[in-house]
Amino acid sequence: MIELEVALGERSYPVLIGAGLLRQAGVLAPYLAGNQAMVVTNRTVAPLYLDSLRAALGQVRADVFELDDGERFKTLESYSRIVDALLEQRHSRSTTLIALGGGVVGDIAGFVAATYQRGVRFVQVPTTLLAQVDSSVGGKTAVNHPLGKNMIGAFHQPGCVLADTDTLATLPEREYRAGLAEVLKYGVIRDEPFFAWMESGAAGLLRRDPDALAHAIETSCAIKAGVVAADERESGLRAILNFGHTFAHAIETLTDYKRLLHGEAVAIGMALAADCSVRHGMIGERDASRVLAVIRALGLPVEVPAGIGASAMLDAMAVDKKAVDGRIRLVLARGIGEASVVENIERGALLATLSAACDG
């Protein structure tokens, strides 16, 4: 088992990574607040891993709430149903919310934990690659609004993240590849050698080679843990983790969260961010081409879905958490392994990127 720490003083917590962790009886027991718990999962994951999770909880008995599967269910309505269940089953402030599933389950369960009786303990048990390398670490919780993704939420750090890599064996190929988009992001924004490793080792990752996968997950979590420890509430450095995401969230909103997985939208967003970085004179075309080449090698899309126009993208991007006083801010690359938030986006360069991608 690999153990990393997200160093946040009194809110520090471990990220446990390894094969078969859910089969270790009582492994989660030290991270629970008391004898009450509620597992939030979905109808796809529950039949696969709920029994294993019960073993990991030891003697603690947990109620279960099952969501329907998909981003379109990450809503205030679903949030309210979970709160109703907690109240109906008399969960107190000493309860623990346990998220068993992917990013949608983790985000919504975390938001419930952040707000139920002004905050209760929360544990992440991510079962998708994307959740294991990204959304389960860092304490961002949210639900979506029809006008924008993750617009209603809170920062609420988990007490523990348990990433059992055996759960990836049942992950469908499309979802697995979508998770690789977030892995690639870390190389682009923070670690050029890691990017180069992915450049040469994409085939191994696609084969789900155990050693390659373990290295990808550990490196991704270590990079994110370091960034979060330095800037927990995204007042500066942490914003670089959103490379490609402003474009991606706009695409997801404009397609009603139905046509693309989040990681697929991020892959397209990174392609657009690389292009925009070139147009801003921050990177050369060669570096942008390297980013696109790895995205394609991982079997991920780089083109905006048909029917989305540049003006619609621009409007959707304006409804973004990084926007300030109505001005769009973007995370752009300064080279492979380095990124920064650009406050004063050159409108002409951004429109050129969007026009080429959406109308060209």
Number of C-alpha atoms within 10 A of each C-alpha: 11 12 13 16 17 25 16 15 8 6 11 14 19 19 23 18 21 17 16 14 21 26 16 14 16 17 16 24 16 12 19 21 17 15 13 18 24 22 25 22 27 22 13 14 20 20 11 12 17 18 12 17 24 19 19 19 21 15 12 16 14 18 14 19 18 16 21 14 17 16 20 15 18 24 19 15 10 17 18 12 13 22 18 12 15 21 12 9 11 11 18 15 16 16 23 25 31 31 29 26 28 25 26 27 32 32 26 27 31 34 25 28 27 25 14 20 13 9 17 20 24 29 25 31 26 29 28 28 28 24 23 29 25 22 22 33 25 24 23 23 27 27 27 22 15 13 14 21 24 21 16 14 18 20 16 22 26 29 22 25 29 23 29 21 22 15 20 20 12 12 15 10 12 13 18 20 23 25 24 27 26 27 24 24 24 27 24 27 24 22 18 16 13 20 23 18 13 22 19 11 15 20 14 14 20 17 10 15 11 14 10 18 19 18 13 22 21 19 18 23 25 20 18 21 23 16 21 22 17 17 16 21 16 16 9 13 16 20 19 23 22 22 27 25 24 28 27 28 24 26 26 22 19 21 14 16 20 12 13 18 17 23 24 26 30 31 33 26 26 32 26 26 26 31 28 26 27 22 18 19 11 15 19 16 15 10 19 22 14 17 24 21 14 20 25 14 17 21 17 21 22 20 14 22 17 9 11 17 17 20 14 15 23 16 12 20 25 19 19 24 14 20 15 11 7 10 15 23 19 28 25 29 30 20 19 21 18 16 21 19 19 15 14 10 16 14 10 11 17 22 16 18 23 24 15 14 21 19 15 10
